[in-house]
Amino acid sequence: MLLLNVTLENFGAYKGKQSLDLTTRPGRPIILIGGLNGCGKTTLLDAIQLALYGARARTSGRGSRTYDDYLRESVNRQASPRHARVVVEFSTTVEGHERRYKVVRSWEVKGKSVREFLNVLIDGELDLVVSEQWADYVEDLLPLEASSLFFFDGEKIESLANPDRAASVIASAVQSLFGLSSVERLRNDLLAVQRRQKIPREDREILDKIQQIESQIKKSDQLRDEVNQRVASWSSRLDSAERRFATIDEAFAKEGGDLYARRRELETERDQIASQLQGVHEALASTLATGPLPLLLLTPQLSAVRDQVERERHAAEAAQVIQVLRERDSKLVEFLRDLVTADNLAVAEKYLSTDRHERTSAIDKTPQVINFPNEALSQLMSLDEILRREAVQANELVEQAQILRERLAVLDRQLAGVPDRDVIAALLEERDSQHYEVIRLRAELDKFKEELNVARRRREQLILDRERAYKGRAAKLAKVEDAERIVAYADKIRRTMEKFGEALLQRHISKLEVAVLKSFQYLMRKSALVRDLRIDTEKFTITLIGPDDQELDPSRLSAGERQLLAVSLLWGLAKVAGNRLPSVIDTPLGRLDSRHREHLVDRYFPEASHQVLLLSTDEEIDEYLLSKLKPSIAHTYTLVHDDKTFTTSVETGYWWSGGAAHVA
């Protein structure tokens, strides 16, 4: 796992949005975060754990408060609205593929209520299933019990400085990191399986149940047979009634019964047809009386009128042209008088005079008889189209009237054939009575058929119940042998798992002893002080062996040496576990002298993990130690606290990094 970014928004002393880039580079695994006491270093550590574990997070500031109270009091006092959020982004390898996770945990306070929200994004996409099951999902990535080995502060290190107190940490780490908890869980599950195995009692109850089912099946068979007989009887009665009805209905039809039954329908239709025919006649009369349709009788005369009007129009236009030509010819002669000879002029005058005379003669042959106005000429020319449309409409009305008259004649013939009620009354009454009888018998038959279906389904269900009862009895008889076999095998497996757990514990404890001892000797300036280190596999207590092969009383170690022993314990556990997890260390150098501090800076911090978050005061990682850490640092930050607003902000750089933007 590699932490990529952490963002705090209105969380604790952090007002607004504060983000820290936690990415590392090859050979530079350390992110150094500086802050004075009370600036929010531990709050930052709490935020990471809160984002990952929620209500189960072992935060330093919660105490005995409820989770809702803790969230409510964790919102920055100046935040408005009362809303806070912590975001942790990290990458890890899942099933051979590197995945990027973004865990967003937010909450809002409204009155006395606190609403919490959790969204988990995987490779940039929201995964609702993982978000809902995050509490279980995160246990596969970083178990809560193991997190205390990688997220710890100086106080925790001091509490581990006493080897006796370290026993609980060792026990928890061995169980969670080395797979022993899974072994113990399996042994407990097997024990639960054993306890659930109960030897079944005699199968008297199930035999009684089978007998009851058999009795119910017999009763169901009797009921089915009775209803079946009723169905057959009523089916026969219905067939007879339907045949009787068919005979009466046929006689009724021969006597004109169908027409009698449809008399009112026929009368209604006749009235409608007669009304429609009257409407068509009225439309035809209106068209003939008020429309232009009668003009079709004068078609030759209308054609002669149009021809005369056309000739008169052309003659009138020609008369206008003669007057224009006379004026033009006069001007033309005057124009030619000085240009041509007298003979040529006389020839031209004669030609022009002859042309005018010929045009005048044509006009005189067309006398103005009608004098049709020009503005009405277009109406005369369109009269043919108007008369054509009127003729089409009149023909449609005539055809419609013919169809209606034919239908009216058919209806009159049908109504004439309707018999009188006195003639058909007896047959009608008998037919209606028989029709009612058929309906009644059919309803009764349907009821009996439904009863028969219910009886059949009931019998089928009883048959299934009997089969299940027989199978259940056989299973119960076999369950005795299965239960005994399960108990025996579970005992054998539990004993095997117990031996496996002991061997696994011994193997990891041996590796842990070596790893812790090497780490302690590597960090100590007195490398010969402790020659060996042993961990009890039952109590998980640490025993130190001095250079004289005698047990070394921990009280002989200085406070700083005991703190280095605690650091070595955590370092050794991380090495043996083999998990690539980040180490987040808060105020790690509290009780160490300068030499021990140098050893941690030189030997532990750069190698503690592939990613190390150091939260330090200016007195722990001072200017000198910063210079020694500098080659291993990827980013530096300073937590700056405003004593007036009581808020903390994150600034890049460290106290002695000269304000460098990121890298010390």
KAVEN-V152234 format. One record per residue. PHI is phi as a letter, one per 40 degrees, with the letter a starting at -180 (999 if undefined). PSI is psi in whole degrees, -180 to 180 (999 if undefined). Layout:
phi->PHI psi->PSI
phi->PHI psi->PSI
This chain:
phi->999 psi->140
phi->b psi->118
phi->c psi->133
phi->b psi->-37
phi->a psi->147
phi->b psi->134
phi->b psi->131
phi->b psi->130
phi->b psi->109
phi->f psi->37
phi->b psi->120
phi->g psi->-129
phi->c psi->-8
phi->c psi->106
phi->c psi->140
phi->g psi->-155
phi->b psi->122
phi->b psi->125
phi->b psi->148
phi->b psi->124
phi->c psi->120
phi->b psi->14
phi->c psi->147
phi->b psi->173
phi->b psi->160
phi->d psi->127
phi->g psi->-3
phi->b psi->79
phi->c psi->-6
phi->c psi->133
phi->b psi->115
phi->c psi->124
phi->b psi->115
phi->b psi->149
phi->a psi->143
phi->c psi->167
phi->d psi->134
phi->g psi->3
phi->c psi->-18
phi->h psi->20
phi->c psi->-49
phi->c psi->-34
phi->c psi->-38
phi->c psi->-43
phi->c psi->-40
phi->c psi->-38
phi->c psi->-41
phi->c psi->-46
phi->c psi->-37
phi->c psi->-42
phi->c psi->-39
phi->c psi->-40
phi->b psi->-10
phi->g psi->-128
phi->c psi->-21
phi->c psi->-6
phi->c psi->138
phi->c psi->71
phi->c psi->153
phi->c psi->-29
phi->c psi->6
phi->c psi->-44
phi->g psi->-133
phi->c psi->7
phi->c psi->155
phi->c psi->164
phi->c psi->-40
phi->c psi->-41
phi->c psi->-40
phi->c psi->-45
phi->c psi->-42
phi->c psi->-44
phi->c psi->-10
phi->c psi->-12
phi->c psi->133
phi->d psi->136
phi->c psi->-26
phi->c psi->1
phi->c psi->133
phi->a psi->115
phi->c psi->172
phi->c psi->85
phi->a psi->138
phi->b psi->160
phi->a psi->142
phi->b psi->136
phi->b psi->130
phi->b psi->125
phi->b psi->134
phi->a psi->161
phi->b psi->149
phi->a psi->163
phi->c psi->124
phi->b psi->118
phi->f psi->42
phi->g psi->-1
phi->b psi->137
phi->c psi->127
phi->b psi->148
phi->b psi->124
phi->b psi->144
phi->b psi->111
phi->b psi->118
phi->b psi->109
phi->b psi->121
phi->b psi->161
phi->a psi->155
phi->b psi->146
phi->b psi->121
phi->b psi->105
phi->g psi->-123
phi->c psi->-4
phi->c psi->149
phi->b psi->123
phi->b psi->126
phi->b psi->144
phi->b psi->142
phi->b psi->123
phi->b psi->135
phi->b psi->122
phi->b psi->132
phi->b psi->119
phi->f psi->40
phi->g psi->-3
phi->b psi->135
phi->c psi->128
phi->b psi->103
phi->c psi->-35
phi->c psi->-48
phi->c psi->-37
phi->c psi->-43
phi->c psi->-30
phi->b psi->25
phi->c psi->-37
phi->d psi->-39
phi->c psi->-36
phi->c psi->-41
phi->c psi->-22
phi->c psi->-28
phi->c psi->-25
phi->c psi->-48
phi->a psi->96
phi->d psi->145
phi->d psi->-41
phi->c psi->-33
phi->c psi->-19
phi->c psi->-30
phi->c psi->-19
phi->c psi->-13
phi->b psi->-14
phi->b psi->95
phi->a psi->157
phi->b psi->177
phi->c psi->-36
phi->c psi->-38
phi->c psi->-39
phi->c psi->-41
phi->c psi->-37
phi->c psi->-26
phi->c psi->-8
phi->c psi->-26
phi->c psi->117
phi->d psi->-32
phi->c psi->-39
phi->c psi->-22
phi->c psi->-12
phi->d psi->-42
phi->c psi->-37
phi->c psi->-43
phi->c psi->-44
phi->c psi->-46
phi->c psi->-42
phi->c psi->-43
phi->c psi->-41
phi->c psi->-44
phi->c psi->-37
phi->c psi->-31
phi->b psi->9
phi->g psi->1
phi->c psi->-30
phi->c psi->-36
phi->c psi->-40
phi->c psi->-45
phi->c psi->-37
phi->c psi->-40
phi->c psi->-41
phi->c psi->-41
phi->c psi->-38
phi->c psi->-40
phi->c psi->-38
phi->c psi->-40
phi->c psi->-38
phi->c psi->-41
phi->c psi->-42
phi->c psi->-26
phi->c psi->-13
phi->c psi->112
phi->b psi->133
phi->c psi->120
phi->c psi->148
phi->c psi->-177
phi->d psi->152
phi->c psi->31
phi->c psi->-42
phi->c psi->-43
phi->c psi->-32
phi->c psi->-41
phi->c psi->-40
phi->c psi->-40
phi->c psi->-41
phi->c psi->-40
phi->c psi->-41
phi->c psi->-41
phi->c psi->-43
phi->c psi->-42
phi->c psi->-34
phi->c psi->-41
phi->c psi->-46
phi->c psi->-38
phi->c psi->-37
phi->c psi->-42
phi->c psi->-46
phi->c psi->-41
phi->c psi->-42
phi->c psi->-42
phi->c psi->-48
phi->c psi->-34
phi->c psi->-40
phi->c psi->-41
phi->c psi->-40
phi->c psi->-43
phi->c psi->-43
phi->c psi->-47
phi->c psi->-28
phi->c psi->-41
phi->c psi->-43
phi->c psi->-38
phi->c psi->-40
phi->c psi->-45
phi->c psi->-44
phi->c psi->-39
phi->c psi->-38
phi->c psi->-43
phi->d psi->-44
phi->c psi->-39
phi->c psi->-39
phi->c psi->-47
phi->c psi->-40
phi->c psi->-37
phi->c psi->-45
phi->c psi->-39
phi->c psi->-41
phi->c psi->-39
phi->c psi->-34
phi->c psi->10
phi->g psi->22
phi->c psi->-37
phi->c psi->-42
phi->c psi->-38
phi->c psi->-42
phi->c psi->-27
phi->b psi->9
phi->d psi->-50
phi->c psi->-39
phi->c psi->-42
phi->c psi->-41
phi->c psi->-43
phi->c psi->-44
phi->c psi->-39
phi->c psi->-43
phi->c psi->-41
phi->c psi->-43
phi->c psi->-44
phi->c psi->-40
phi->c psi->-42
phi->c psi->-41
phi->c psi->-41
phi->c psi->-41
phi->c psi->-39
phi->c psi->-43
phi->c psi->-43
phi->c psi->-39
phi->c psi->-41
phi->c psi->-44
phi->c psi->-41
phi->c psi->-39
phi->c psi->-42
phi->c psi->-35
phi->c psi->-40
phi->b psi->-12
phi->c psi->178
phi->c psi->3
phi->d psi->-38
phi->d psi->-20
phi->c psi->-16
phi->c psi->-23
phi->c psi->-18
phi->b psi->32
phi->d psi->-46
phi->c psi->-44
phi->c psi->-43
phi->c psi->-36
phi->c psi->-41
phi->c psi->-40
phi->c psi->-45
phi->c psi->-39
phi->c psi->-44
phi->c psi->-41
phi->c psi->-39
phi->c psi->-41
phi->c psi->-44
phi->c psi->-38
phi->c psi->-43
phi->c psi->-39
phi->c psi->-41
phi->c psi->-42
phi->c psi->-37
phi->c psi->-38
phi->c psi->-40
phi->c psi->-35
phi->c psi->-38
phi->d psi->-44
phi->c psi->-40
phi->c psi->-39
phi->c psi->-38
phi->c psi->-44
phi->c psi->-40
phi->c psi->-43
phi->c psi->-36
phi->c psi->-44
phi->c psi->-34
phi->c psi->-40
phi->c psi->-44
phi->c psi->-36
phi->c psi->-34
phi->c psi->-10
phi->d psi->-39
phi->c psi->-2
phi->b psi->-25
phi->b psi->172
phi->c psi->167
phi->c psi->-37
phi->c psi->-47
phi->c psi->-37
phi->c psi->-39
phi->c psi->-39
phi->c psi->-44
phi->c psi->-42
phi->c psi->-40
phi->c psi->-40
phi->c psi->-44
phi->c psi->-39
phi->c psi->-41
phi->c psi->-42
phi->c psi->-41
phi->c psi->-38
phi->c psi->-42
phi->c psi->-44
phi->c psi->-39
phi->c psi->-37
phi->c psi->-40
phi->c psi->-35
phi->c psi->-40
phi->c psi->-27
phi->c psi->-15
phi->b psi->92
phi->c psi->150
phi->c psi->98
phi->c psi->-49
phi->c psi->-40
phi->f psi->52
phi->c psi->130
phi->c psi->143
phi->c psi->-36
phi->c psi->-19
phi->c psi->3
phi->c psi->-39
phi->c psi->-37
phi->c psi->-41
phi->c psi->-39
phi->c psi->-31
phi->c psi->4
phi->c psi->-35
phi->d psi->-45
phi->c psi->-39
phi->c psi->-45
phi->c psi->-34
phi->c psi->-46
phi->c psi->-41
phi->c psi->-38
phi->c psi->-42
phi->c psi->-46
phi->c psi->-41
phi->c psi->-41
phi->c psi->-41
phi->c psi->-42
phi->c psi->-40
phi->c psi->-43
phi->c psi->-43
phi->c psi->-41
phi->c psi->-38
phi->c psi->-44
phi->c psi->-44
phi->c psi->-39
phi->c psi->-39
phi->c psi->-44
phi->c psi->-37
phi->c psi->-38
phi->c psi->-40
phi->c psi->-46
phi->c psi->-38
phi->c psi->-40
phi->c psi->-41
phi->c psi->-43
phi->c psi->-32
phi->c psi->-26
phi->c psi->-2
phi->c psi->125
phi->c psi->161
phi->c psi->155
phi->c psi->-35
phi->c psi->-34
phi->c psi->-38
phi->b psi->2
phi->d psi->-45
phi->c psi->-44
phi->c psi->-39
phi->c psi->-44
phi->c psi->-43
phi->c psi->-39
phi->c psi->-45
phi->c psi->-41
phi->c psi->-43
phi->c psi->-35
phi->c psi->-41
phi->c psi->-40
phi->c psi->-40
phi->c psi->-43
phi->c psi->-43
phi->c psi->-45
phi->c psi->-38
phi->c psi->-39
phi->c psi->-44
phi->c psi->-41
phi->c psi->-41
phi->c psi->-38
phi->c psi->-44
phi->c psi->-36
phi->c psi->-40
phi->c psi->-41
phi->c psi->-40
phi->c psi->-41
phi->c psi->-41
phi->c psi->-44
phi->c psi->-40
phi->c psi->-45
phi->c psi->-38
phi->c psi->-43
phi->c psi->-42
phi->c psi->-40
phi->c psi->-40
phi->c psi->-38
phi->c psi->-44
phi->c psi->-41
phi->c psi->-40
phi->c psi->-42
phi->c psi->-43
phi->c psi->-37
phi->c psi->-43
phi->c psi->-44
phi->c psi->-40
phi->c psi->-39
phi->c psi->-43
phi->c psi->-39
phi->c psi->-40
phi->c psi->-37
phi->c psi->-35
phi->c psi->-20
phi->c psi->-28
phi->d psi->-48
phi->c psi->-40
phi->c psi->-43
phi->c psi->-44
phi->c psi->-40
phi->c psi->-41
phi->c psi->-44
phi->c psi->-44
phi->c psi->-47
phi->c psi->-37
phi->c psi->-40
phi->c psi->-45
phi->c psi->-44
phi->c psi->-39
phi->c psi->-40
phi->c psi->-40
phi->c psi->-44
phi->c psi->-34
phi->c psi->-44
phi->c psi->-40
phi->c psi->-42
phi->c psi->-41
phi->c psi->-43
phi->c psi->-42
phi->c psi->-41
phi->c psi->-47
phi->c psi->-40
phi->c psi->-47
phi->c psi->-35
phi->c psi->-40
phi->c psi->-45
phi->c psi->-38
phi->c psi->-40
phi->d psi->-46
phi->c psi->-44
phi->c psi->-43
phi->c psi->-43
phi->c psi->-46
phi->c psi->-40
phi->c psi->-42
phi->c psi->-45
phi->c psi->-32
phi->c psi->-33
phi->c psi->-26
phi->c psi->142
phi->c psi->-21
phi->b psi->79
phi->c psi->-22
phi->c psi->2
phi->c psi->-41
phi->b psi->120
phi->c psi->-29
phi->a psi->162
phi->a psi->133
phi->b psi->145
phi->b psi->124
phi->c psi->131
phi->c psi->-7
phi->b psi->-49
phi->c psi->-14
phi->g psi->31
phi->c psi->154
phi->c psi->133
phi->b psi->128
phi->c psi->138
phi->b psi->125
phi->c psi->-179
phi->c psi->-18
phi->c psi->17
phi->g psi->17
phi->b psi->153
phi->c psi->139
phi->b psi->120
phi->c psi->124
phi->d psi->-23
phi->c psi->-21
phi->c psi->-16
phi->c psi->144
phi->c psi->168
phi->c psi->-41
phi->c psi->-39
phi->c psi->-37
phi->c psi->-36
phi->c psi->-39
phi->c psi->-35
phi->c psi->-40
phi->c psi->-43
phi->c psi->-41
phi->c psi->-38
phi->c psi->-48
phi->c psi->-41
phi->c psi->-44
phi->c psi->-41
phi->c psi->-43
phi->c psi->-40
phi->c psi->-47
phi->c psi->-36
phi->c psi->-32
phi->g psi->3
phi->c psi->132
phi->c psi->84
phi->b psi->147
phi->c psi->155
phi->b psi->125
phi->b psi->114
phi->b psi->124
phi->b psi->126
phi->f psi->69
phi->c psi->-10
phi->b psi->27
phi->d psi->-52
phi->b psi->15
phi->c psi->145
phi->c psi->178
phi->c psi->-37
phi->c psi->-45
phi->c psi->-36
phi->c psi->-42
phi->c psi->-39
phi->c psi->-42
phi->c psi->-43
phi->c psi->-42
phi->c psi->-39
phi->b psi->-28
phi->c psi->-57
phi->d psi->-46
phi->c psi->-18
phi->b psi->1
phi->c psi->-36
phi->a psi->175
phi->c psi->-11
phi->a psi->126
phi->b psi->122
phi->b psi->116
phi->b psi->123
phi->b psi->111
phi->b psi->154
phi->c psi->171
phi->c psi->-19
phi->c psi->-24
phi->c psi->-64
phi->c psi->91
phi->c psi->-170
phi->c psi->-37
phi->c psi->-49
phi->c psi->-31
phi->c psi->-39
phi->c psi->-32
phi->c psi->-31
phi->c psi->-22
phi->d psi->-43
phi->c psi->-18
phi->b psi->3
phi->c psi->133
phi->c psi->-41
phi->a psi->152
phi->b psi->144
phi->b psi->156
phi->b psi->131
phi->c psi->112
phi->b psi->123
phi->b psi->132
phi->c psi->111
phi->c psi->-16
phi->c psi->-42
phi->c psi->-7
phi->f psi->41
phi->b psi->156
phi->b psi->140
phi->b psi->157
phi->b psi->125
phi->b psi->146
phi->c psi->151
phi->g psi->164
phi->b psi->172
phi->d psi->-43
phi->b psi->23
phi->c psi->8
phi->g psi->27
phi->g psi->20
phi->d psi->145
phi->c psi->-40
phi->a psi->-58
phi->c psi->134
phi->c psi->999
